[in-house]
Amino acid sequence: MRHSVFAGGKRIRPVLCMEAARAVSTDGELPQGVEELGAALEMLHTYSLVHDDLPALDNDDLRRGKPTCHVVYGEAGAILAGDALQTQAYEVLARLQCPPDARVRIIEEIARGTGTVGGMIGGQVVDLESEKVRPDAKVLEYIHRSKTGALITSSLVSGGLYAQGSSARIESLRTFGRAIGLAFQIVDDILDVTQSSEQLGKTAGKDTASDKATYPSLFGLEESQRKADALIADAHAALASLGARAQTLKALADFLVQRKN
């Protein structure tokens, strides 16, 4: 568990969660204890990476620039580490320092985002089923929105719920999250074919080797980048009502399409 959680990474989901909470809070400050929510989200994200790297799924031996969990501890150890990270995340969520109704809504939101229909696991299933089948753009968008975008969106929405933001502000965060979540994965597709394994911290060219459909394979690199940029513009627009409070979230959105790993 420690090997995978502390291997590095950008911590994008916890940062998005905490900045969403700051943006909608009454005083513009970080609510007390929100970092616990961020930690739970990172544990859930890391569990998904540990399992995604297993031989039965993506069969990768490099993650965050280090050997993957199953390479170091074996498949059984990696499966159990992923299971334990998911379980501990919900233990942390159950103890969040926010009103009970907000806590329940947060747990529901995150469970949905990591779950089946429209969630992370559902997206993974469709991704596996689509290998060597060449899905069309509609199916590919569903995979990306579910497998990657759903937890990003849940991170933002749960941060807003923790800070007890208004319904209108929560929906603004959800719209923002859906836009940057898809943009994030489009950029991942682009980086997979334009960067080296050393630059990425994971094995480059895996999508091509697995014959997976990606945005570059369907639309080309330039059009894929245009789509990502358009989504970021939509994300900026979604936060217009938050004014200056949204500047950090907007900067994070820009980072997602400018990153090189």
ZIUR-V945979 format. One record per residue. RES is the residue in one small letter. PSI is psi in radians with two decimals (none if undefined). D_LAST is the distance of its C-alpha to the last C-alpha in Angstrom with 2 decimals. Layout:
RES|PSI|D_LAST, RES|PSI|D_LAST
This chain:
m|-0.82|22.83, r|-0.69|22.04, h|-0.75|20.06, s|-0.74|17.52, v|-0.68|17.69, f|0.33|17.44, a|-0.23|14.86, g|-2.50|12.38, g|2.87|9.76, k|-0.26|9.38, r|0.66|12.83, i|-0.75|12.38, r|-0.80|15.44, p|-0.68|17.78, v|-0.77|16.99, l|-0.75|17.65, c|-0.87|20.74, m|-0.68|22.10, e|-0.55|21.66, a|-0.74|23.29, a|-0.74|26.10, r|-0.72|26.53, a|-0.55|26.66, v|-0.03|29.46, s|2.77|31.36, t|-0.54|34.86, d|0.07|34.35, g|0.26|30.75, e|2.87|29.94, l|2.19|27.93, p|2.51|30.33, q|2.31|31.44, g|-0.02|29.73, v|-0.39|26.81, e|-0.44|24.45, e|-0.70|26.07, l|-0.76|24.89, g|-0.70|21.31, a|-0.71|21.68, a|-0.72|23.09, l|-0.69|20.23, e|-0.62|17.74, m|-0.72|20.19, l|-0.76|20.35, h|-0.75|16.63, t|-0.70|16.55, y|-0.72|19.69, s|-0.60|18.21, l|-0.75|15.39, v|-0.80|18.20, h|-0.63|20.33, d|-0.56|17.81, d|-0.20|17.18, l|2.66|20.98, p|-0.56|22.83, a|-0.33|24.53, l|-1.77|21.39, d|-0.24|18.22, n|1.04|19.52, d|2.59|16.40, d|0.16|16.84, l|2.28|13.43, r|2.23|11.49, r|0.57|9.55, g|0.13|10.63, k|2.81|14.19, p|2.44|16.79, t|2.87|16.93, c|-0.78|19.86, h|-0.45|22.24, v|-0.69|21.79, v|-0.74|22.98, y|0.03|25.48, g|2.81|26.43, e|-0.77|26.15, a|-0.76|28.82, g|-0.68|27.27, a|-0.71|23.87, i|-0.80|25.69, l|-0.63|27.70, a|-0.75|24.85, g|-0.80|23.12, d|-0.76|26.55, a|-0.65|27.25, l|-0.73|24.09, q|-0.79|24.99, t|-0.78|28.59, q|-0.56|27.97, a|-0.75|25.79, y|-0.47|28.86, e|-0.75|31.12, v|-0.76|29.18, l|-0.63|29.28, a|-0.32|33.03, r|0.22|33.59, l|2.51|31.78, q|1.03|33.82, c|2.92|34.44, p|2.56|37.45, p|-0.69|38.04, d|-0.65|37.73, a|-0.69|34.29, r|-0.76|33.25, v|-0.73|34.46, r|-0.64|32.70, i|-0.82|29.38, i|-0.74|29.86, e|-0.79|30.84, e|-0.80|27.85, i|-0.67|25.32, a|-0.70|27.35, r|-0.74|27.35, g|-0.47|23.62, t|0.02|23.02, g|-2.43|26.09, t|-1.51|27.56, v|1.99|28.49, g|0.11|25.59, g|-3.13|23.69, m|-0.83|20.86, i|-0.72|23.23, g|-0.71|24.99, g|-0.66|21.87, q|-0.70|21.09, v|-0.85|24.70, v|-0.62|24.62, d|-0.79|21.42, l|-0.73|23.34, e|-0.39|26.45, s|-0.08|24.81, e|2.33|23.62, k|0.22|25.63, v|-0.32|27.38, r|1.25|25.27, p|2.73|25.34, d|3.13|26.03, a|-0.61|24.00, k|-0.78|25.73, v|-0.71|24.87, l|-0.72|21.23, e|-0.69|21.01, y|-0.76|22.81, i|-0.86|20.42, h|-0.74|17.34, r|-0.58|19.39, s|-0.93|20.73, k|-0.67|18.18, t|-0.84|15.34, g|-0.54|17.05, a|-0.75|20.14, l|-0.57|18.88, i|-0.79|16.96, t|-0.78|20.32, s|-0.58|22.31, s|-0.78|20.46, l|-0.82|21.54, v|-0.73|24.98, s|-0.62|25.70, g|-0.74|25.01, g|-0.69|27.44, l|-0.69|29.93, y|-0.69|29.82, a|0.06|30.73, q|0.79|33.42, g|2.78|32.30, s|2.83|34.57, s|-0.69|34.24, a|-0.72|33.38, r|-0.63|30.51, i|-0.74|29.19, e|-0.59|29.25, s|-0.74|27.44, l|-0.67|24.62, r|-0.78|24.71, t|-0.76|24.58, f|-0.80|21.68, g|-0.73|19.81, r|-0.64|20.62, a|-0.85|19.31, i|-0.46|15.92, g|-0.76|15.56, l|-0.72|16.08, a|-0.72|13.96, f|-0.81|10.92, q|-0.56|11.63, i|-0.77|12.56, v|-0.66|9.25, d|-0.75|7.86, d|-0.73|10.85, i|-0.81|10.22, l|-0.55|6.89, d|-0.47|8.92, v|-0.06|11.52, t|-0.23|10.23, q|2.80|7.80, s|2.90|9.30, s|-0.66|9.32, e|-0.72|9.34, q|-0.67|6.17, l|-0.51|4.43, g|0.13|7.20, k|2.99|8.92, t|2.11|11.20, a|2.71|10.30, g|0.21|13.11, k|-0.66|14.30, d|-0.75|15.22, t|-0.77|17.26, a|-0.58|18.85, s|0.01|19.89, d|0.72|21.18, k|2.53|19.45, a|2.38|19.84, t|2.95|16.77, y|-0.78|16.85, p|-0.64|16.44, s|-0.49|19.17, l|-0.63|21.41, f|-0.22|20.94, g|2.82|19.23, l|-0.80|16.14, e|-0.80|18.04, e|-0.63|19.64, s|-0.75|16.53, q|-0.67|15.02, r|-0.72|18.48, k|-0.74|18.58, a|-0.76|15.40, d|-0.69|16.92, a|-0.68|20.24, l|-0.66|19.03, i|-0.65|17.70, a|-0.72|21.15, d|-0.68|22.80, a|-0.77|20.96, h|-0.79|22.27, a|-0.59|25.69, a|-0.42|25.77, l|0.23|25.81, a|-0.66|28.47, s|-0.30|31.12, l|-0.18|29.35, g|-2.39|29.62, a|-0.41|28.30, r|-0.39|27.33, a|0.04|24.37, q|-0.73|22.81, t|-0.72|20.19, l|-0.71|19.24, k|-0.69|19.09, a|-0.66|16.89, l|-0.68|14.44, a|-0.76|14.69, d|-0.70|14.01, f|-0.65|10.85, l|-0.54|9.56, v|-0.18|10.22, q|-0.20|9.35, r|2.81|5.77, k|0.12|3.81, n|none|0.00
